[in-house]
Each structure stands twice: as structure tokens, then as C-alpha cells.
Amino acid sequence: MPTPSTACVSTAEIQAVQLRLLAERTLISVKSSFIGLLLIGITQASSVAWEWLCGFIVLRLISMAYNHQLCRSILSQEPRTALDQGALNRLEWGLLTSGITWGVAAWMLPHVIGAELPAHALIILLIGVSGIMMNTAAITRRALHFFLWGMWSVVLGRVLWGNNDPYTHFLLAGGVSYAGLSLVHGLQLHAQSLAGITAGLENRRLLTAMTEASQREQAQGLALAQANLRLEAALARTKTLASFDELTGLMNRRAFHERLRFEIAAQRRHEEPAALLLLDLDYFKSINDRFGHQIGDAVLRSTANTLKSMLREADLLARWGGEEFLIVLPRTRIDEAGFAAERLRRALESTQIHVTADHEIAETPTPQGQSIAFSASFGVAEMHPGLTLDTVLSHADRALYAAKAGGRNRVCLGGPNLEIQDLTAATVEPDTTLFVPWA
């Protein structure tokens, strides 16, 4: 039964370890038994009858063969599997036969020991064998009892049987004393072995628990890191969605207002001119109604890409809403902004979206499909330091309304001190020298 200190490990776990240790040590002792047989054969060959010596050797070989085969079978299996098959019980009984066969050697002693050297050598060998095997059998309490009682009961029986020997009382007292001392020492070894096995199992369980806890902590840390990455990605996406239009990738109204504050501050600080362009796609609703929103979205993306490809890095471009776009041109006079708007208008006018007969987007024109051309109307207004954004927007919106009223697909200029001018209607080629960045 396990001691109170083994409460955290099961009896089966302890017995499985005991079984493996007992099999390993017994296998080693089986191999060393050949040395004992050789010594007995050498020391007793001239003083013992051949039938006794041969009988002892045969019994020892049978016991050794049984224990050797049993130990190899145990070590070839999982300890718990061998334990469930009763291997521990069989091995303990095997140690009993080992003890008995070693005890049989005492029956080769003469009836009167006297001063015969072979008899003394045999007694010393038996004491040595008892000490060696006790270290092996002490793994389990029952194996220890089986071996010691199996061996010393046969030895003491031989001592009592030779009652004509004047040294019988001394031999009996010495044998009983040595057997008792061997048992006490063996039980101490067993207690130490049991404590070591238990401590090893507890340490292994603790190490396993710590390893599992470490793995769980690592897994949790990895999961937390992944969650943080997802959160950062979600926050970045949220920030992007909060600042940019998802369809076109342009700034939305919120982001545009934030950027525009810096531009207005820079304009006032450096007293530089600036212009605002408000453009609206012509007849965009009819495109959506006729070809579907997928084609309408493609038109919006194409418009955004065209505008981005023709604007400077310092220019601000935003999707103002629906099919409206807003552009701020820093360091640009109203006349330069008009010419720039005219270039943008012509670029959009020459852009086409190719669709199939099923109204799917195509890279190139298809035989049964068609190409959709679209255009935009522009309202251009000058940004003065003293004007608010709403005021400038109203000027650009009034110019845009005039462009639409004038037939669409045109550019009109507007401002507080500027009458509406239809730049497209004037049929004047833009002066590229006035606005070099679009050249």
C-alpha cells in the first residue's frame, strides 16, 4: 500500500515503475549468476558428490532461464500493460524460486563442517549472494520476503538437519542473525526505493503540469498576440473606413475637412492662392439604371483613378458624395484652376468602360458588348483667406449648376467678384504654360 506521501500518485503507477526496475535488476543478476555458479563449481568440485553439484546447477539454470525470459518479456512491453497481465506477481514468484535454488547449495555442505575450506567458501558465497540479491529484491516488499525466506529457510533447514556437527548451534545462531539483519536492511532499502520512486513520479507529474501550463501560457500569449493583430487590423480598417471612401479609396468628407484645415492655415500664412473644383458625373443615374450598380461603381472607380493620375501630390481629392468629387489645388490661381479643370474634363470624356452583353466588366471591347463613355461637369471657385469653406463651396456649386444648365460636360468658373464664365463654351485651348504640373 502506498504511504501517505504517495497520495498524489496511484498504486498502479508505483507498481509499474517497481516492475520495470525489478525486471532490469533481475536481468542483471541473472547474468552475474553465471559467475556464482562458476565459483561454486570450482570450489566444490573436489569435495561434493557430483549428483548434488549437478542437481544444484540444473536447478539454478532452470530458475535463471525462467527469470531471464520473464524479464525480457516485461521490458519489451509498456510497464502498465505488463502489470495488468500479472507480470509483477510472476516475477516475485520467480525470485522465490531463485532464493530456494540458491539455498539448495547449502545442502552440499558436509555433515561436519569443521575446518574444511570448501565448506567455508560455500558459506561465504551464499552470504555474498544474499547481499547482492537483497539489493535487487528490495524493490518490492513481497519480492524481498520471497527471496530471503526462500533462501534462508532452506539454508537453516540444512543447518538443523546436520545436528551431529558441534558447530550447529553457532551456525544456526549466525544464520538466523544474518537473515534477520538482511531482512531489516532489505526493508530499509525498500523504503528508500519506494520514496525515490514516489518522488520521481511526483516530479514527473509536476514537470508535466508545468510544461502543460507553460504550453497553455504560450498558446494564450500567441492567441492574445493574434487577437491584438486582428484588433490592430480592425482598428486600422476602421480608421481607413472613417477617413476614406471604400469604393474609390479617396478621402471622404471627414478626412477632407481635417486636411483642408491645414491647407487653409498654410494659405493664410503664406498668402498663396488656392482653388476649389467641384465636379459631378453627367447622367450617372441613367448609367446605374441601365447597366446596374456594378457598372456604376466601375465608372466611379475609373473617375477616381483618372483624377488621381493627373493631380499633383499636394492636391486634395475627395469623394464628396454620390457621383460628386471635390478637388483643392493649393498655390493655384483661378485661371490656372480653370485650365486644369478643362484638362480633367477632357481626360474623363475620353475614358470608356467596356461591358459584355451580360453587363459584366471587360478589359477590352467585346463583339456583343459595348463601351460606355461618360463625362463630368466642373464648377471652379477661388479660395480667398477671408472666405469660409461653405462660402467657397457655394461659389463652386453655383458654377457647377451653370455648367449643367449650359449642357453639361463643361467647366465654369465662379467667385465673389467673378461672373460665371463658361470656359468650355469659349472654345479656348488651355494655355499649358499657365499650369505646368498638368503639362
N, C-alpha and C positions, 0 to 999 in steps of 0.2 A: 504493500500500500504506500502511496506517496506521503511524504511528510508534509506538515503544514506549509512549509516553504515552497512546495510544488503545486500549490492550489491553482496557480495560474496556468499550469501545463497539465495535460491529461496523462493518465496512467499509460494509455496506449502509446503516446509519444515517447515517454520514458522507456517503455519496454522495447520499442522499435530501435532506439539508439543502443540499448543494452544488448539486443540481439546481434546487431552488426558488430559491436565491439567484441562480444563474446566469440563470434564466429571468426573474426580476424585474429584474435589472440589464440584461440584453439587451433587454428590452422598453422600458426607459427609454432605452437607447442608440439603439434603432430610432427612437423619436420624435425624439430630438435629431439624428438623421442628416439629417433634412429641412433643418436649419439648415446643415449642411455642404454639402449639395447646392446650396442657395441661394447660399452664398458662392462655391462653385466656379463656378456658373453666372454670377454677377455678375463675378467676377474674370477668367474665362477666355472670356467670350462674344466679345470682340473680337480675341482672339489665337489661338484654336484653331479648327480646322476643325469645322464643325457635325456631320459624321458621327462624329468622335471624341467630341465632347461629348455628343451624343445617345446614342451607344453606351454611354458610361460611365453616364449617368443611367439608362438602361434596365436595365443590369446591376445597378446599386445598388438600384433599385426592386424588381427580382425577388428579390434577396437579402434586402432589408428585409421584403418581403411574406412570404417563407418563414419567416424568423426570428420575425416578429410572430405569424403564425398558430401556429407551433410553441410559442411561449412562452405564448400564451393557452390552448392545449390543455393544456400542462403545469400551469399554475396553476389550471385548473378541476378537477384530479384530486388525489387523495391522492398525496403525493410517492413513497411506496413503490410505488404502482400504476403511476405514470408511469415510475419507474425500472425496474420489471420489464418494461415494454413497450419498453425501449431508448431512451427519450426523451433520456437524457443523451448517449448516443453521437450521436444525430441533431443535438442542439443543438451539440455540439462541432464536428461537420462543418459545421453552419450558420455557425459563427464562422470556419471556414476559408474558406468562400465569401465571407464579409464581408471578411476580410483581403485576399483576392485581388481583389475588386472595388474596394476602396479602393486597392490597389496599381496597378490599371489606370489610375488617374488620373495616375500618373507618365508614362504614355505620351503624355499630352497636352503634355508639356514640349517646347520646341523643341530642335533638334539642337545648337544653340549657345546656352547659357543666357545667358551674358554678364551684362549689367546689366538684363535685361528684368524689370520689376516683376511682371507676371503670373506668370512662372516662379517668382520668389522667393515670391510669395504662395502659390502651389500647394505649394511645398516646406514652407512653414510650416504650411499646413493639414494636410498629410499627417503632419507631426511631431505636431501637436496631436491629430489623430485617433488616432494610435498611442498617445499618452499616455492619452487618455480611454478607449479600448477596452482598453488593458492592464489598467486597474483592474477592468473587467468580466470579462475573460477569465482573470484570475489566480485565480478561484475554484477551477478545476481545473488541474492541470499540463498536461494534453493540450490543453485549450482555449487556454491561453496559448501553447503551442508552435504550435498550428494557426494562430491569428490572426497572431502575429508572423512566423512563417516564410512564411505565405501572403502577407502584405503586403510584407515587405521583400525576399523573393526576387523578386517582380515589379518592385519599385522598383529594386533593384540590377541586375536584368536590363536595365531601361531605361537605367540609367546606363552600363553596359558597352556597350550597343548604340549609344549616341551617342558613339563613340570619336573623332569629329572635334572634340569640344569640348575646348578647352585646360584646362577645369576638371574633366575627367573624373576624374583621379586624386584631386583634392580631394573631389569628390562621393562617389567610391567609398569613400575612407577615412572620410569623415564618416558615410556611410550605414551602413557596417559597424560603426563605433564606436557609433553611436546604437542600432543594432539589438542589438548585444551588451549595451550598458548597459541597454536596455529589457528584455532577457531576464533579466539579473541582478536588476534591480529587480523585475520581474514575479515571479520565483521567490521573492524575499523577501516580496512581498505574498501570494503563495500560501501560504508557510509561516505567516505571521501569520493568514491566513484559516483555514487548517486548524487551527491552535492554538485560535483563537476558537471555531470550530465544535465542536471536541472538548471544550473547556471548557464550552461551553453544554450539550452533550449530557450530560456528566458531572454538571453542576449540576442539570440537569433530572432525571436518574436519581436523584441524591442527594435532591433535593427530593421526588420521588415516593416514594422509600423512606422518607424522614422522615414524609411525610404518611400513608403506609400504616401506619408504626409508630405514629404518633400516633392514627390511627383504631383500630388494634388495641388500643392502650392505653386509649383511651376506651371501646371495646367491652368490654374486660376490666374496666375500672372500673365500667361500667354493669352488667355481669354480676355483678361482686362485690357491688355495691350491692343488686341484686335478690336475690342469694343471701343477703345479710345480712338483707334484709327478710323473705325466706322463713324464714330461721333465727329471726329475732325473732318472727315469727308462730308458728312451730312451738314456740319456747320458751314464748311466751305461752299457746299452746293446751295445751302440756304442763303448764304451771303451773296453767292453769284445770282441766284434767282431773285434776291431782293434788289440787286443792282443792275442786272442785265436781263434783257428780253430773251426768253428761252428759245424762241423760234429763229431769230436773226443773229443773236449774240451781241446786239448793240446795247448801249446803255438804255435804261428805262427812265421815266420821268424823275424818279427819286435820285438816282445816281447823277443824272444830268444837272439837277438843281445843285447838288453838292459840288460838282466840278465847276459849274458856272460861277459860283461864289468866288472861287479863286481867280477865274478869268476876269471877272468884273473888278476885283481888287487890283489885279495887275494892270488892267486898262486904266484905272483911275490913277494908279501910282506912276505909270509911265506915260500917261496921256496919249495912248496909242489908239488908232481907230479899230473898230471891230464891226462885223456884220452878222446878221442872223438870217438863215434861209429856212423857210417853211415850205415843204413840198408835199403834194398829195397825188397818189396814183389815180390816173383818169379811168373812170368806168370800172373800178376794181370790183364792185358788187356784181356787175354783169359777168365778170370772169368767174367769180365764185359760183354764181347761179348756173352758168352754162357748163363749166368744166369740173366743178367740185372744189371743196376746200383744199384738197391735196395740191391741185394745180395753183390755187390761190396762194397757198403757203410757199410754193416754189417761186412764184412771182415776187413775193416779199423777200425771200432769201436772196434771189438774184439781184433785186434792187439794192439790198444792203451790201452785198458783195461788190457791186459796181461802184457804189458811193465810196466804200472803204478804199477801194483800189485807186481812186482818183483824188482822195483828200490827203492833206499833209498830216504829219504825226501830231502836230499841235492843235489841229482842228478837232472840234467836238461833234460827234454824230450820235443821235439817239432816235429810237423809235418812239414817236410821241403818242402813238395810239392808233390802232386800226391800220389804215394804209397811209398814215401821216408820218413824216420824218422831219427831224429838226437838226439843223447844222449851224454851228457858230464858227466863224472864221476870224481868229484873232489877227491883229495887225493888217487888216484888210479894209480898204475904203469901199464905199457903197458902189462905185462904178466897177471896181475890181470884182466885188462880190457878184455883181450882175453878170459880168463876163464869165465868172466861174460857174454860176448857175446855168448859164446857157450851155457851157460845155457839158455839165452834168446832164442837162435835159437831152442833148443830142446823143450822149452815150446811152442813156436809158431808152431813147427812141429806137436805137439800132440793136437793142438787146431782144432776143427771142427765146421763148420756152418751147421746146419740141415735145409734143404729146402723141401717143399712139391712138388708134381708133377706140381703144378702151379707156382713154383718158388717163393713161399711165405716162410718167415722165420718161423721155428717151434722150440719149446722148446726142443723137443726130436725127435729122428728119426721117420719117418712115413713109412708105408708099401710101398706106391708108390713113396715116395720121395727118397732123397739121402743125404749123408753127404759130405760136401766139405772140404777137407783138403788143407792147404796152408802152405807155408814156406817162409823164408826170407834169403837173403844173407847179410853178415856183412862185413864192412871194418872198421878196428880199427887202430887209429893213436895216437901217444903220443903227448901231448901238451907241448912244451917247452916254457919257458918265452920269448925267443927271437924270436919266430915264430908268424906270424900273423894268424888270423883265416882262411884267404883264403889259406894260405900255408898248415895249418893242414888239411883243407878240401880237398885239392888236394891230400895229402897223403892218407887220408881215402877213397877218391874216387878211387884212383889207386888200393888200396887194395880191395875195393868193386868190381871193374872191374875184378880183378884177381879171386875173389870168384865166380863171374858169369861165367867167362871163364872156371873155373875149374869144372863146372857142377851145380852151384847154390846150395842153401841150405847148405852153409858152412860159416866159419869165416876165414878171412885172416887179418894178421897184416901188417902194413906198417909204414914207417917213414923215416926220412932223413938219418939215419945211420943204417937202418934196412931193410934187404931184405924182399921181400914179403914172408910171412910164412902162409901156409895153415894149420890152427890149426885143422880143422876138418879132413883133409886128413891124419894128423899124427896119427889119431885114438888113441889119448892120452886122458884118462879121466881127466877132470879138477880137479885140486888139490883144494879141498874145503878149505883147511887151508890157502890158499893164499888170499882168498876173502870171508871172514866170513860173510859180510852183505847178501850174497845170500845163505847162508847155511840154 
